[in-house]
Amino acid sequence: MICRLHRRLEMTLILATLLGAGCRAENLDHCLHRAEDADAWCSVNHSGTPYCSPCEATNNGCVAAAPSPDACALLSPAPETTSASESSTSTTGATSTTG
């Protein structure tokens, strides 16, 4: 009984290790790792592909068209922010916006 449990645990660990290692390999030459302004790095170093895409592995991540959140799940729309001068809350909890 203990041998079966030990064997099952061993197989589970092996499978978890294989799946974990195969998920993603980091490319240190990817445009995201090359410069603070990755698009500028692509436009200087890769003719015809001036945009950096976190979803593209080939060509060091440089692509011809700007990536969109619809095509690349790693891109997310910027959260909407409201500055203190644009919005104020009254004591009743109602929010008013000034323009």
PyMOL commands that set and color helices and strands:
alter all, ss='L'
color gray80, all
select helices_A, chain A and resi 2-22+31-34+38-45+58-61
alter helices_A, ss='H'
color red, helices_A
select strands_A, chain A and resi 51-52+62-63+87-89+95-97
alter strands_A, ss='S'
color yellow, strands_A
deselect
rebuild
show_as cartoon
